[in-house]
Amino acid sequence: CDSCPDLTLCCFLEDLKRITQIKRILGPLEFSSRHAVLIDVFTFNGAGGIVPQPGRDKWSSNYVKLPCSPSSVLYSNSTPKQEMRWSVISKQLKRLVEKKTVNAEDVEKAIMKYNPKYRGQWSFDALKEFVEWAARKKINVSGLFQKIAALALKLPEYVMKDIPLLQRGNAASITLSQVQISCLLANAFFCTFPHRNTTISKSEYHNYPTINFSRLFEDRSVRKLEKLKAIMHYFQVVTDDKIQLDGLVTFERRCLPDTDTNVQTWKRCKEKMNKLYVSSYGTIEDEGTGMLQVDFANSWLGGGVLSSGLVQEEILFLVNPELIVSRLFTEKLQDNECVVVTGVQQFSTYSGFGDSFRWERPYQDPTGRDRWARRQRQILAIDALNFDHKWKQYNMRMVARELNKAYCGFKSQVEEPDIATGKWGCGAFNGDSQLKAVIQLMAAARARRGLAFFTFSDEVLEHGLKQTYSLLRKKGTTVGELFELLVDYCAIQQASGTFNVALFDYIRTHLPSSDKLSKSLL
Ligand code: AR6
């Protein structure tokens, strides 16, 4: 009750549903016009294992342009004739495989042979620093470079079927094997993907994240070294003959229809607050394991993972490097879109955050698999708005955008686990953590799913959220009522000019008292 504010109606972590508790039985793996499967489903469903699906190369704007495509040609200034891109690449990579030892300079030379336009522009200083570190640790990097080159060379064998692009406005999925992902990432390491080195406007892939690793290799820094430790560890595992990668991963782009994003739908929403667990202890990926884990994403998935960014999303991509392949085919997310990834494997553990991030050690992932051989790990990428000025968020157009973005990710058609989240949009993107917490509560309530909220050591937020949530529950506040309250709150914030009215205080003092309150106290 109001006079005993410490009484919390929050649930325990054990009360929330994990993926392993889902009763829904997954049907056999099937492809459709909205679901591209890059492995042979008949062999897979018949327990024959994972083999690549044969197919034809499609060199078109709706598909990933692969470096091994017969249509991919290379123009060079030194020779007047054009050459097949893959023949130049494979010549270079085979040379590395056959060499006695391979150092960072050899890798650089090979890469620059088929990226001649960038000679003098790309630097490999960070890669060189990694090699120096590895030499001190007695790691055989030369052998590792050779194995990655050998893996990249397998592309025509491993990926035969065309990979559709997950384009904006199109809800669609791609399922591929961990081996296929490793091969695509080996190609990204050797910067083989055509048309992907520039993101200037009007370039073919300007609306896609970068995928070639060139920027990861440039500029020595502690950040780059730690990132490379994580990525190179991944390659060490996936190229190890003794380890069998036998799973699949699904990348699904979801889009919310206009009928769902309409403000009136929020105003009319009668759902009440669903289950909430809040803690300043724990992380989304550890304590929230088995729930739908929120990736505090960039609209270009992965954000700065291949350059210098190193906050929640980049760290997530570094310890689960299979996520990086999403950058190959996922167009920039629009306001009503999100991506759900099912099945990635965690390869590393880490400590720290930002500049203090450190790659710690290999991780043996114990996560079980579903019927499609996917790890029972679901990651939801939703990109919050990036507020250059904090005051801009106290505006119902922005609030509605964030509500819809969160709802797009939280909405489920079938039985799905509860959601593990936290201060989404409140670090690099400058959001107000109280406002964002309430927005996520509302989206989860509308989606009828429980939330585990990890405040990442923020005890003030933990306490305030517990109190506010308990009050909302006691008063039986609906999503629609809360929406109206936010309309008034934004108006007050704008009118104040100082934007320092705390939302939790505002809710406490302005929540209409209802007779439901007295009923709940009886
Ligand atoms: N579990 C729970 N909370 C966490 C965790 C974790 N593992 N890691 C961080 N936090 P931020 P944003 C808390 O800044 O503001 C990337 O570059 C921590 O308090 O990563 O949405 C993306 O690519 C942190 O301050 O998310 C985007 O470009 C807060 O969550 C951009 O950052 C917010 O984390 C997104 O920025």
Residues whose N, C-alpha, C, O or C-beta is under 5 A from the ligand:
A	BS01	AR6	G282 T283 I284 F296 A297 N298 G302 G303 G304 G309 V311 Q312 E313 A384 G422 K423 W424 G425 C426 G427 A428 F429 N430 F454 T455 F456
